[in-house]
Amino acid sequence: MSDPRDYKLDLSSARPVDRAPAARQPVARPFLSILFACCHVYTRVYRSRDATHYDAVCPRCGKRARFIVGPHGATSRAFVIE
């Protein structure tokens, strides 16, 4: 019986595809959850590049707070700034 199609694809000699290693998940950046009570606004604050502190700024009124990273720091990741 002949094949009515005008092409045939032979994959028997094709090389297997090299699978790229799974893309690494980006490392999660440490952050604090901050609620500015002054304006009832929540924001995330990410750690500084040198990993020494977190600088929080209220997006509405500009109130500032700095959280220092230290060996005996708080275990909480959420704070309210009055």
N, CA, C and O atoms as a Maestro MAE file, in Angstrom:
{
 s_m_m2io_version
 :::
 2.0.0
}

f_m_ct {
 s_m_title
 :::
 protein
 m_atom[328] {
  # First column is atom index #
  i_m_mmod_type
  r_m_x_coord
  r_m_y_coord
  r_m_z_coord
  i_m_residue_number
  s_m_chain_name
  s_m_pdb_residue_name
  s_m_pdb_atom_name
  i_m_atomic_number
  :::
  1 25 0.857 -1.166 0.000 1 A "MET " " N  " 7
  2 3 0.000 0.000 0.000 1 A "MET " " CA " 6
  3 2 0.899 1.224 0.000 1 A "MET " " C  " 6
  4 15 1.807 1.319 0.826 1 A "MET " " O  " 8
  5 25 0.672 2.138 -0.887 2 A "SER " " N  " 7
  6 3 1.537 3.310 -0.971 2 A "SER " " CA " 6
  7 2 0.949 4.460 -0.157 2 A "SER " " C  " 6
  8 15 -0.260 4.544 0.063 2 A "SER " " O  " 8
  9 25 1.839 5.336 0.276 3 A "ASP " " N  " 7
  10 3 1.440 6.497 1.087 3 A "ASP " " CA " 6
  11 2 1.084 7.651 0.157 3 A "ASP " " C  " 6
  12 15 1.916 8.053 -0.657 3 A "ASP " " O  " 8
  13 25 -0.136 8.199 0.253 4 A "PRO " " N  " 7
  14 3 -0.534 9.276 -0.640 4 A "PRO " " CA " 6
  15 2 0.148 10.608 -0.323 4 A "PRO " " C  " 6
  16 15 0.116 11.531 -1.136 4 A "PRO " " O  " 8
  17 25 0.758 10.708 0.846 5 A "ARG " " N  " 7
  18 3 1.424 11.975 1.179 5 A "ARG " " CA " 6
  19 2 2.710 12.102 0.380 5 A "ARG " " C  " 6
  20 15 3.327 11.094 0.036 5 A "ARG " " O  " 8
  21 25 3.117 13.318 0.082 6 A "ASP " " N  " 7
  22 3 4.305 13.521 -0.740 6 A "ASP " " CA " 6
  23 2 5.574 13.753 0.075 6 A "ASP " " C  " 6
  24 15 6.597 14.158 -0.477 6 A "ASP " " O  " 8
  25 25 5.517 13.504 1.373 7 A "TYR " " N  " 7
  26 3 6.720 13.663 2.187 7 A "TYR " " CA " 6
  27 2 6.753 12.577 3.247 7 A "TYR " " C  " 6
  28 15 5.724 12.028 3.641 7 A "TYR " " O  " 8
  29 25 7.955 12.285 3.694 8 A "LYS " " N  " 7
  30 3 8.150 11.365 4.807 8 A "LYS " " CA " 6
  31 2 9.260 11.944 5.657 8 A "LYS " " C  " 6
  32 15 10.283 12.393 5.140 8 A "LYS " " O  " 8
  33 25 9.057 11.933 6.945 9 A "LEU " " N  " 7
  34 3 10.020 12.497 7.879 9 A "LEU " " CA " 6
  35 2 10.633 11.364 8.675 9 A "LEU " " C  " 6
  36 15 9.934 10.640 9.384 9 A "LEU " " O  " 8
  37 25 11.934 11.213 8.554 10 A "ASP " " N  " 7
  38 3 12.637 10.154 9.259 10 A "ASP " " CA " 6
  39 2 13.409 10.777 10.416 10 A "ASP " " C  " 6
  40 15 14.360 11.528 10.198 10 A "ASP " " O  " 8
  41 25 13.006 10.470 11.632 11 A "LEU " " N  " 7
  42 3 13.668 11.009 12.823 11 A "LEU " " CA " 6
  43 2 14.569 9.985 13.498 11 A "LEU " " C  " 6
  44 15 15.109 10.253 14.571 11 A "LEU " " O  " 8
  45 25 14.735 8.844 12.902 12 A "SER " " N  " 7
  46 3 15.521 7.796 13.544 12 A "SER " " CA " 6
  47 2 16.984 8.177 13.716 12 A "SER " " C  " 6
  48 15 17.638 7.676 14.631 12 A "SER " " O  " 8
  49 25 17.515 9.042 12.869 13 A "SER " " N  " 7
  50 3 18.917 9.432 12.987 13 A "SER " " CA " 6
  51 2 19.101 10.781 13.683 13 A "SER " " C  " 6
  52 15 20.227 11.261 13.813 13 A "SER " " O  " 8
  53 25 18.026 11.381 14.121 14 A "ALA " " N  " 7
  54 3 18.122 12.688 14.788 14 A "ALA " " CA " 6
  55 2 18.770 12.521 16.158 14 A "ALA " " C  " 6
  56 15 18.512 11.554 16.875 14 A "ALA " " O  " 8
  57 25 19.618 13.486 16.502 15 A "ARG " " N  " 7
  58 3 20.259 13.457 17.818 15 A "ARG " " CA " 6
  59 2 19.239 13.832 18.891 15 A "ARG " " C  " 6
  60 15 18.338 14.633 18.642 15 A "ARG " " O  " 8
  61 25 19.379 13.258 20.073 16 A "PRO " " N  " 7
  62 3 18.467 13.653 21.152 16 A "PRO " " CA " 6
  63 2 18.701 15.122 21.515 16 A "PRO " " C  " 6
  64 15 19.818 15.629 21.419 16 A "PRO " " O  " 8
  65 25 17.666 15.765 21.916 17 A "VAL " " N  " 7
  66 3 17.742 17.178 22.286 17 A "VAL " " CA " 6
  67 2 18.398 17.292 23.650 17 A "VAL " " C  " 6
  68 15 18.002 16.617 24.601 17 A "VAL " " O  " 8
  69 25 19.409 18.156 23.740 18 A "ASP " " N  " 7
  70 3 20.033 18.407 25.038 18 A "ASP " " CA " 6
  71 2 19.088 19.277 25.854 18 A "ASP " " C  " 6
  72 15 18.791 20.414 25.487 18 A "ASP " " O  " 8
  73 25 18.638 18.739 26.929 19 A "ARG " " N  " 7
  74 3 17.741 19.493 27.796 19 A "ARG " " CA " 6
  75 2 18.574 20.431 28.662 19 A "ARG " " C  " 6
  76 15 19.494 20.002 29.359 19 A "ARG " " O  " 8
  77 25 18.243 21.696 28.607 20 A "ALA " " N  " 7
  78 3 18.946 22.669 29.452 20 A "ALA " " CA " 6
  79 2 18.570 22.388 30.899 20 A "ALA " " C  " 6
  80 15 17.434 22.006 31.179 20 A "ALA " " O  " 8
  81 25 19.507 22.570 31.817 21 A "PRO " " N  " 7
  82 3 19.151 22.365 33.223 21 A "PRO " " CA " 6
  83 2 18.020 23.307 33.603 21 A "PRO " " C  " 6
  84 15 17.919 24.429 33.106 21 A "PRO " " O  " 8
  85 25 17.195 22.827 34.477 22 A "ALA " " N  " 7
  86 3 16.048 23.642 34.902 22 A "ALA " " CA " 6
  87 2 16.540 24.992 35.397 22 A "ALA " " C  " 6
  88 15 17.522 25.087 36.133 22 A "ALA " " O  " 8
  89 25 15.847 26.013 34.984 23 A "ALA " " N  " 7
  90 3 16.234 27.365 35.395 23 A "ALA " " CA " 6
  91 2 16.164 27.463 36.914 23 A "ALA " " C  " 6
  92 15 15.207 27.013 37.544 23 A "ALA " " O  " 8
  93 25 17.180 28.048 37.468 24 A "ARG " " N  " 7
  94 3 17.195 28.213 38.921 24 A "ARG " " CA " 6
  95 2 16.173 29.257 39.325 24 A "ARG " " C  " 6
  96 15 15.995 30.282 38.667 24 A "ARG " " O  " 8
  97 25 15.526 28.966 40.405 25 A "GLN " " N  " 7
  98 3 14.582 29.938 40.943 25 A "GLN " " CA " 6
  99 2 15.385 31.089 41.532 25 A "GLN " " C  " 6
  100 15 16.395 30.864 42.199 25 A "GLN " " O  " 8
  101 25 14.945 32.316 41.292 26 A "PRO " " N  " 7
  102 3 15.672 33.433 41.879 26 A "PRO " " CA " 6
  103 2 15.615 33.353 43.405 26 A "PRO " " C  " 6
  104 15 14.619 32.926 43.989 26 A "PRO " " O  " 8
  105 25 16.686 33.768 44.013 27 A "VAL " " N  " 7
  106 3 16.748 33.757 45.466 27 A "VAL " " CA " 6
  107 2 15.793 34.820 45.987 27 A "VAL " " C  " 6
  108 15 15.834 35.974 45.560 27 A "VAL " " O  " 8
  109 25 14.943 34.420 46.904 28 A "ALA " " N  " 7
  110 3 13.974 35.358 47.467 28 A "ALA " " CA " 6
  111 2 14.705 36.428 48.271 28 A "ALA " " C  " 6
  112 15 15.565 36.122 49.096 28 A "ALA " " O  " 8
  113 25 14.355 37.675 48.023 29 A "ARG " " N  " 7
  114 3 14.968 38.775 48.766 29 A "ARG " " CA " 6
  115 2 14.254 38.935 50.099 29 A "ARG " " C  " 6
  116 15 13.024 38.964 50.140 29 A "ARG " " O  " 8
  117 25 15.001 39.040 51.185 30 A "PRO " " N  " 7
  118 3 14.385 39.237 52.493 30 A "PRO " " CA " 6
  119 2 13.646 40.571 52.545 30 A "PRO " " C  " 6
  120 15 14.130 41.580 52.033 30 A "PRO " " O  " 8
  121 25 12.472 40.562 53.168 31 A "PHE " " N  " 7
  122 3 11.712 41.798 53.295 31 A "PHE " " CA " 6
  123 2 10.973 41.824 54.625 31 A "PHE " " C  " 6
  124 15 10.777 40.789 55.263 31 A "PHE " " O  " 8
  125 25 10.569 43.009 55.028 32 A "LEU " " N  " 7
  126 3 9.722 43.210 56.198 32 A "LEU " " CA " 6
  127 2 8.370 43.708 55.720 32 A "LEU " " C  " 6
  128 15 8.278 44.428 54.725 32 A "LEU " " O  " 8
  129 25 7.325 43.323 56.433 33 A "SER " " N  " 7
  130 3 5.982 43.841 56.171 33 A "SER " " CA " 6
  131 2 5.753 44.989 57.143 33 A "SER " " C  " 6
  132 15 5.811 44.803 58.358 33 A "SER " " O  " 8
  133 25 5.493 46.169 56.607 34 A "ILE " " N  " 7
  134 3 5.356 47.364 57.434 34 A "ILE " " CA " 6
  135 2 3.973 47.965 57.233 34 A "ILE " " C  " 6
  136 15 3.529 48.169 56.103 34 A "ILE " " O  " 8
  137 25 3.296 48.245 58.347 35 A "LEU " " N  " 7
  138 3 2.036 48.979 58.296 35 A "LEU " " CA " 6
  139 2 2.300 50.353 58.893 35 A "LEU " " C  " 6
  140 15 2.661 50.466 60.064 35 A "LEU " " O  " 8
  141 25 2.122 51.395 58.090 36 A "PHE " " N  " 7
  142 3 2.244 52.762 58.580 36 A "PHE " " CA " 6
  143 2 0.881 53.170 59.115 36 A "PHE " " C  " 6
  144 15 -0.044 53.433 58.346 36 A "PHE " " O  " 8
  145 25 0.758 53.223 60.452 37 A "ALA " " N  " 7
  146 3 -0.521 53.557 61.080 37 A "ALA " " CA " 6
  147 2 -0.927 54.996 60.783 37 A "ALA " " C  " 6
  148 15 -2.116 55.314 60.784 37 A "ALA " " O  " 8
  149 25 0.040 55.865 60.531 38 A "CYS " " N  " 7
  150 3 -0.246 57.274 60.260 38 A "CYS " " CA " 6
  151 2 -1.174 57.443 59.062 38 A "CYS " " C  " 6
  152 15 -2.044 58.314 59.074 38 A "CYS " " O  " 8
  153 25 -1.004 56.631 58.041 39 A "CYS " " N  " 7
  154 3 -1.793 56.759 56.804 39 A "CYS " " CA " 6
  155 2 -2.547 55.475 56.456 39 A "CYS " " C  " 6
  156 15 -3.166 55.383 55.396 39 A "CYS " " O  " 8
  157 25 -2.494 54.486 57.349 40 A "HIS " " N  " 7
  158 3 -3.156 53.200 57.120 40 A "HIS " " CA " 6
  159 2 -2.706 52.586 55.790 40 A "HIS " " C  " 6
  160 15 -3.526 52.184 54.965 40 A "HIS " " O  " 8
  161 25 -1.378 52.523 55.601 41 A "VAL " " N  " 7
  162 3 -0.794 52.011 54.360 41 A "VAL " " CA " 6
  163 2 0.169 50.877 54.695 41 A "VAL " " C  " 6
  164 15 0.992 50.981 55.605 41 A "VAL " " O  " 8
  165 25 0.042 49.789 53.932 42 A "TYR " " N  " 7
  166 3 0.955 48.653 54.071 42 A "TYR " " CA " 6
  167 2 1.998 48.729 52.958 42 A "TYR " " C  " 6
  168 15 1.688 49.109 51.829 42 A "TYR " " O  " 8
  169 25 3.229 48.366 53.288 43 A "THR " " N  " 7
  170 3 4.269 48.293 52.263 43 A "THR " " CA " 6
  171 2 5.268 47.199 52.622 43 A "THR " " C  " 6
  172 15 5.378 46.789 53.778 43 A "THR " " O  " 8
  173 25 5.980 46.743 51.624 44 A "ARG " " N  " 7
  174 3 7.098 45.818 51.828 44 A "ARG " " CA " 6
  175 2 8.374 46.624 51.786 44 A "ARG " " C  " 6
  176 15 8.519 47.542 50.979 44 A "ARG " " O  " 8
  177 25 9.298 46.273 52.661 45 A "VAL " " N  " 7
  178 3 10.591 46.951 52.696 45 A "VAL " " CA " 6
  179 2 11.661 45.881 52.525 45 A "VAL " " C  " 6
  180 15 11.725 44.929 53.302 45 A "VAL " " O  " 8
  181 25 12.498 46.040 51.509 46 A "TYR " " N  " 7
  182 3 13.546 45.065 51.224 46 A "TYR " " CA " 6
  183 2 14.861 45.464 51.879 46 A "TYR " " C  " 6
  184 15 15.148 46.647 52.061 46 A "TYR " " O  " 8
  185 25 15.653 44.456 52.228 47 A "ARG " " N  " 7
  186 3 16.936 44.667 52.893 47 A "ARG " " CA " 6
  187 2 17.887 45.415 51.967 47 A "ARG " " C  " 6
  188 15 17.840 45.254 50.747 47 A "ARG " " O  " 8
  189 25 18.747 46.232 52.560 48 A "SER " " N  " 7
  190 3 19.728 47.006 51.789 48 A "SER " " CA " 6
  191 2 20.712 46.068 51.093 48 A "SER " " C  " 6
  192 15 20.855 44.904 51.469 48 A "SER " " O  " 8
  193 25 21.384 46.594 50.075 49 A "ARG " " N  " 7
  194 3 22.331 45.778 49.305 49 A "ARG " " CA " 6
  195 2 23.462 45.227 50.172 49 A "ARG " " C  " 6
  196 15 23.946 44.118 49.943 49 A "ARG " " O  " 8
  197 25 23.879 46.009 51.168 50 A "ASP " " N  " 7
  198 3 24.966 45.536 52.031 50 A "ASP " " CA " 6
  199 2 24.458 44.690 53.203 50 A "ASP " " C  " 6
  200 15 25.242 44.302 54.069 50 A "ASP " " O  " 8
  201 25 23.153 44.401 53.237 51 A "ALA " " N  " 7
  202 3 22.515 43.514 54.223 51 A "ALA " " CA " 6
  203 2 22.657 43.993 55.661 51 A "ALA " " C  " 6
  204 15 22.718 43.173 56.576 51 A "ALA " " O  " 8
  205 25 22.711 45.314 55.879 52 A "THR " " N  " 7
  206 3 22.871 45.833 57.237 52 A "THR " " CA " 6
  207 2 21.607 46.451 57.809 52 A "THR " " C  " 6
  208 15 21.499 46.619 59.023 52 A "THR " " O  " 8
  209 25 20.642 46.796 56.949 53 A "HIS " " N  " 7
  210 3 19.444 47.473 57.445 53 A "HIS " " CA " 6
  211 2 18.298 47.416 56.439 53 A "HIS " " C  " 6
  212 15 18.465 47.014 55.288 53 A "HIS " " O  " 8
  213 25 17.123 47.837 56.921 54 A "TYR " " N  " 7
  214 3 15.934 48.020 56.089 54 A "TYR " " CA " 6
  215 2 15.505 49.470 56.269 54 A "TYR " " C  " 6
  216 15 15.395 49.931 57.405 54 A "TYR " " O  " 8
  217 25 15.260 50.197 55.195 55 A "ASP " " N  " 7
  218 3 14.770 51.577 55.267 55 A "ASP " " CA " 6
  219 2 13.318 51.605 54.821 55 A "ASP " " C  " 6
  220 15 13.002 51.269 53.680 55 A "ASP " " O  " 8
  221 25 12.438 52.009 55.728 56 A "ALA " " N  " 7
  222 3 11.007 52.085 55.423 56 A "ALA " " CA " 6
  223 2 10.602 53.544 55.275 56 A "ALA " " C  " 6
  224 15 11.010 54.397 56.064 56 A "ALA " " O  " 8
  225 25 9.791 53.824 54.249 57 A "VAL " " N  " 7
  226 3 9.284 55.174 54.008 57 A "VAL " " CA " 6
  227 2 7.799 55.059 53.690 57 A "VAL " " C  " 6
  228 15 7.405 54.306 52.799 57 A "VAL " " O  " 8
  229 25 6.972 55.812 54.425 58 A "CYS " " N  " 7
  230 3 5.538 55.821 54.153 58 A "CYS " " CA " 6
  231 2 5.316 56.425 52.765 58 A "CYS " " C  " 6
  232 15 5.801 57.522 52.486 58 A "CYS " " O  " 8
  233 25 4.594 55.727 51.901 59 A "PRO " " N  " 7
  234 3 4.391 56.239 50.546 59 A "PRO " " CA " 6
  235 2 3.469 57.457 50.477 59 A "PRO " " C  " 6
  236 15 3.420 58.131 49.448 59 A "PRO " " O  " 8
  237 25 2.742 57.747 51.551 60 A "ARG " " N  " 7
  238 3 1.836 58.904 51.530 60 A "ARG " " CA " 6
  239 2 2.430 60.139 52.194 60 A "ARG " " C  " 6
  240 15 2.448 61.218 51.603 60 A "ARG " " O  " 8
  241 25 2.921 59.980 53.432 61 A "CYS " " N  " 7
  242 3 3.383 61.174 54.159 61 A "CYS " " CA " 6
  243 2 4.905 61.284 54.242 61 A "CYS " " C  " 6
  244 15 5.422 62.334 54.624 61 A "CYS " " O  " 8
  245 25 5.632 60.219 53.892 62 A "GLY " " N  " 7
  246 3 7.088 60.278 53.892 62 A "GLY " " CA " 6
  247 2 7.742 59.971 55.223 62 A "GLY " " C  " 6
  248 15 8.959 60.108 55.351 62 A "GLY " " O  " 8
  249 25 6.969 59.560 56.220 63 A "LYS " " N  " 7
  250 3 7.551 59.194 57.514 63 A "LYS " " CA " 6
  251 2 8.563 58.072 57.301 63 A "LYS " " C  " 6
  252 15 8.329 57.156 56.513 63 A "LYS " " O  " 8
  253 25 9.690 58.153 58.011 64 A "ARG " " N  " 7
  254 3 10.781 57.194 57.815 64 A "ARG " " CA " 6
  255 2 11.057 56.379 59.074 64 A "ARG " " C  " 6
  256 15 10.840 56.835 60.197 64 A "ARG " " O  " 8
  257 25 11.545 55.157 58.850 65 A "ALA " " N  " 7
  258 3 11.992 54.291 59.940 65 A "ALA " " CA " 6
  259 2 13.107 53.410 59.392 65 A "ALA " " C  " 6
  260 15 13.073 53.007 58.229 65 A "ALA " " O  " 8
  261 25 14.084 53.116 60.223 66 A "ARG " " N  " 7
  262 3 15.188 52.243 59.824 66 A "ARG " " CA " 6
  263 2 15.243 51.068 60.792 66 A "ARG " " C  " 6
  264 15 15.172 51.243 62.008 66 A "ARG " " O  " 8
  265 25 15.369 49.883 60.238 67 A "PHE " " N  " 7
  266 3 15.490 48.658 61.011 67 A "PHE " " CA " 6
  267 2 16.892 48.118 60.776 67 A "PHE " " C  " 6
  268 15 17.260 47.798 59.645 67 A "PHE " " O  " 8
  269 25 17.669 48.018 61.842 68 A "ILE " " N  " 7
  270 3 19.053 47.547 61.762 68 A "ILE " " CA " 6
  271 2 19.071 46.020 61.863 68 A "ILE " " C  " 6
  272 15 18.372 45.443 62.695 68 A "ILE " " O  " 8
  273 25 19.860 45.378 61.027 69 A "VAL " " N  " 7
  274 3 20.028 43.926 61.066 69 A "VAL " " CA " 6
  275 2 21.149 43.622 62.050 69 A "VAL " " C  " 6
  276 15 22.241 44.181 61.952 69 A "VAL " " O  " 8
  277 25 20.873 42.739 62.993 70 A "GLY " " N  " 7
  278 3 21.882 42.402 63.992 70 A "GLY " " CA " 6
  279 2 21.719 40.978 64.483 70 A "GLY " " C  " 6
  280 15 20.708 40.336 64.198 70 A "GLY " " O  " 8
  281 25 22.699 40.477 65.216 71 A "PRO " " N  " 7
  282 3 22.662 39.084 65.670 71 A "PRO " " CA " 6
  283 2 21.559 38.801 66.687 71 A "PRO " " C  " 6
  284 15 21.099 37.663 66.787 71 A "PRO " " O  " 8
  285 25 21.128 39.802 67.439 72 A "HIS " " N  " 7
  286 3 20.107 39.591 68.471 72 A "HIS " " CA " 6
  287 2 18.824 40.329 68.109 72 A "HIS " " C  " 6
  288 15 18.130 40.835 68.990 72 A "HIS " " O  " 8
  289 25 18.512 40.392 66.840 73 A "GLY " " N  " 7
  290 3 17.345 41.127 66.363 73 A "GLY " " CA " 6
  291 2 16.040 40.398 66.618 73 A "GLY " " C  " 6
  292 15 16.018 39.314 67.200 73 A "GLY " " O  " 8
  293 25 14.961 41.006 66.176 74 A "ALA " " N  " 7
  294 3 13.627 40.444 66.339 74 A "ALA " " CA " 6
  295 2 13.414 39.292 65.361 74 A "ALA " " C  " 6
  296 15 14.001 39.267 64.280 74 A "ALA " " O  " 8
  297 25 12.585 38.358 65.745 75 A "THR " " N  " 7
  298 3 12.243 37.254 64.853 75 A "THR " " CA " 6
  299 2 11.011 37.582 64.015 75 A "THR " " C  " 6
  300 15 10.707 36.878 63.052 75 A "THR " " O  " 8
  301 25 10.314 38.633 64.374 76 A "SER " " N  " 7
  302 3 9.120 39.035 63.635 76 A "SER " " CA " 6
  303 2 9.504 39.650 62.294 76 A "SER " " C  " 6
  304 15 10.551 40.286 62.171 76 A "SER " " O  " 8
  305 25 8.652 39.456 61.294 77 A "ARG " " N  " 7
  306 3 8.878 40.044 59.973 77 A "ARG " " CA " 6
  307 2 7.831 41.104 59.664 77 A "ARG " " C  " 6
  308 15 7.847 41.686 58.580 77 A "ARG " " O  " 8
  309 25 6.908 41.367 60.610 78 A "ALA " " N  " 7
  310 3 5.844 42.353 60.402 78 A "ALA " " CA " 6
  311 2 5.864 43.363 61.545 78 A "ALA " " C  " 6
  312 15 5.988 42.994 62.713 78 A "ALA " " O  " 8
  313 25 5.740 44.651 61.190 79 A "PHE " " N  " 7
  314 3 5.801 45.720 62.179 79 A "PHE " " CA " 6
  315 2 4.764 46.784 61.868 79 A "PHE " " C  " 6
  316 15 4.356 46.966 60.721 79 A "PHE " " O  " 8
  317 25 4.345 47.489 62.925 80 A "VAL " " N  " 7
  318 3 3.456 48.643 62.779 80 A "VAL " " CA " 6
  319 2 4.241 49.863 63.220 80 A "VAL " " C  " 6
  320 15 4.807 49.885 64.313 80 A "VAL " " O  " 8
  321 25 4.275 50.878 62.370 81 A "ILE " " N  " 7
  322 3 4.944 52.129 62.712 81 A "ILE " " CA " 6
  323 2 3.860 53.136 63.042 81 A "ILE " " C  " 6
  324 15 3.030 53.477 62.199 81 A "ILE " " O  " 8
  325 25 3.878 53.606 64.281 82 A "GLU " " N  " 7
  326 3 2.855 54.554 64.758 82 A "GLU " " CA " 6
  327 2 3.154 55.956 64.289 82 A "GLU " " C  " 6
  328 15 2.403 56.883 64.594 82 A "GLU " " O  " 8
  :::
 }
 m_bond[327] {
  # First column is bond index #
  i_m_from
  i_m_to
  i_m_order
  :::
  1 1 2 1
  2 2 3 1
  3 3 4 2
  4 3 5 1
  5 5 6 1
  6 6 7 1
  7 7 8 2
  8 7 9 1
  9 9 10 1
  10 10 11 1
  11 11 12 2
  12 11 13 1
  13 13 14 1
  14 14 15 1
  15 15 16 2
  16 15 17 1
  17 17 18 1
  18 18 19 1
  19 19 20 2
  20 19 21 1
  21 21 22 1
  22 22 23 1
  23 23 24 2
  24 23 25 1
  25 25 26 1
  26 26 27 1
  27 27 28 2
  28 27 29 1
  29 29 30 1
  30 30 31 1
  31 31 32 2
  32 31 33 1
  33 33 34 1
  34 34 35 1
  35 35 36 2
  36 35 37 1
  37 37 38 1
  38 38 39 1
  39 39 40 2
  40 39 41 1
  41 41 42 1
  42 42 43 1
  43 43 44 2
  44 43 45 1
  45 45 46 1
  46 46 47 1
  47 47 48 2
  48 47 49 1
  49 49 50 1
  50 50 51 1
  51 51 52 2
  52 51 53 1
  53 53 54 1
  54 54 55 1
  55 55 56 2
  56 55 57 1
  57 57 58 1
  58 58 59 1
  59 59 60 2
  60 59 61 1
  61 61 62 1
  62 62 63 1
  63 63 64 2
  64 63 65 1
  65 65 66 1
  66 66 67 1
  67 67 68 2
  68 67 69 1
  69 69 70 1
  70 70 71 1
  71 71 72 2
  72 71 73 1
  73 73 74 1
  74 74 75 1
  75 75 76 2
  76 75 77 1
  77 77 78 1
  78 78 79 1
  79 79 80 2
  80 79 81 1
  81 81 82 1
  82 82 83 1
  83 83 84 2
  84 83 85 1
  85 85 86 1
  86 86 87 1
  87 87 88 2
  88 87 89 1
  89 89 90 1
  90 90 91 1
  91 91 92 2
  92 91 93 1
  93 93 94 1
  94 94 95 1
  95 95 96 2
  96 95 97 1
  97 97 98 1
  98 98 99 1
  99 99 100 2
  100 99 101 1
  101 101 102 1
  102 102 103 1
  103 103 104 2
  104 103 105 1
  105 105 106 1
  106 106 107 1
  107 107 108 2
  108 107 109 1
  109 109 110 1
  110 110 111 1
  111 111 112 2
  112 111 113 1
  113 113 114 1
  114 114 115 1
  115 115 116 2
  116 115 117 1
  117 117 118 1
  118 118 119 1
  119 119 120 2
  120 119 121 1
  121 121 122 1
  122 122 123 1
  123 123 124 2
  124 123 125 1
  125 125 126 1
  126 126 127 1
  127 127 128 2
  128 127 129 1
  129 129 130 1
  130 130 131 1
  131 131 132 2
  132 131 133 1
  133 133 134 1
  134 134 135 1
  135 135 136 2
  136 135 137 1
  137 137 138 1
  138 138 139 1
  139 139 140 2
  140 139 141 1
  141 141 142 1
  142 142 143 1
  143 143 144 2
  144 143 145 1
  145 145 146 1
  146 146 147 1
  147 147 148 2
  148 147 149 1
  149 149 150 1
  150 150 151 1
  151 151 152 2
  152 151 153 1
  153 153 154 1
  154 154 155 1
  155 155 156 2
  156 155 157 1
  157 157 158 1
  158 158 159 1
  159 159 160 2
  160 159 161 1
  161 161 162 1
  162 162 163 1
  163 163 164 2
  164 163 165 1
  165 165 166 1
  166 166 167 1
  167 167 168 2
  168 167 169 1
  169 169 170 1
  170 170 171 1
  171 171 172 2
  172 171 173 1
  173 173 174 1
  174 174 175 1
  175 175 176 2
  176 175 177 1
  177 177 178 1
  178 178 179 1
  179 179 180 2
  180 179 181 1
  181 181 182 1
  182 182 183 1
  183 183 184 2
  184 183 185 1
  185 185 186 1
  186 186 187 1
  187 187 188 2
  188 187 189 1
  189 189 190 1
  190 190 191 1
  191 191 192 2
  192 191 193 1
  193 193 194 1
  194 194 195 1
  195 195 196 2
  196 195 197 1
  197 197 198 1
  198 198 199 1
  199 199 200 2
  200 199 201 1
  201 201 202 1
  202 202 203 1
  203 203 204 2
  204 203 205 1
  205 205 206 1
  206 206 207 1
  207 207 208 2
  208 207 209 1
  209 209 210 1
  210 210 211 1
  211 211 212 2
  212 211 213 1
  213 213 214 1
  214 214 215 1
  215 215 216 2
  216 215 217 1
  217 217 218 1
  218 218 219 1
  219 219 220 2
  220 219 221 1
  221 221 222 1
  222 222 223 1
  223 223 224 2
  224 223 225 1
  225 225 226 1
  226 226 227 1
  227 227 228 2
  228 227 229 1
  229 229 230 1
  230 230 231 1
  231 231 232 2
  232 231 233 1
  233 233 234 1
  234 234 235 1
  235 235 236 2
  236 235 237 1
  237 237 238 1
  238 238 239 1
  239 239 240 2
  240 239 241 1
  241 241 242 1
  242 242 243 1
  243 243 244 2
  244 243 245 1
  245 245 246 1
  246 246 247 1
  247 247 248 2
  248 247 249 1
  249 249 250 1
  250 250 251 1
  251 251 252 2
  252 251 253 1
  253 253 254 1
  254 254 255 1
  255 255 256 2
  256 255 257 1
  257 257 258 1
  258 258 259 1
  259 259 260 2
  260 259 261 1
  261 261 262 1
  262 262 263 1
  263 263 264 2
  264 263 265 1
  265 265 266 1
  266 266 267 1
  267 267 268 2
  268 267 269 1
  269 269 270 1
  270 270 271 1
  271 271 272 2
  272 271 273 1
  273 273 274 1
  274 274 275 1
  275 275 276 2
  276 275 277 1
  277 277 278 1
  278 278 279 1
  279 279 280 2
  280 279 281 1
  281 281 282 1
  282 282 283 1
  283 283 284 2
  284 283 285 1
  285 285 286 1
  286 286 287 1
  287 287 288 2
  288 287 289 1
  289 289 290 1
  290 290 291 1
  291 291 292 2
  292 291 293 1
  293 293 294 1
  294 294 295 1
  295 295 296 2
  296 295 297 1
  297 297 298 1
  298 298 299 1
  299 299 300 2
  300 299 301 1
  301 301 302 1
  302 302 303 1
  303 303 304 2
  304 303 305 1
  305 305 306 1
  306 306 307 1
  307 307 308 2
  308 307 309 1
  309 309 310 1
  310 310 311 1
  311 311 312 2
  312 311 313 1
  313 313 314 1
  314 314 315 1
  315 315 316 2
  316 315 317 1
  317 317 318 1
  318 318 319 1
  319 319 320 2
  320 319 321 1
  321 321 322 1
  322 322 323 1
  323 323 324 2
  324 323 325 1
  325 325 326 1
  326 326 327 1
  327 327 328 2
  :::
 }
}
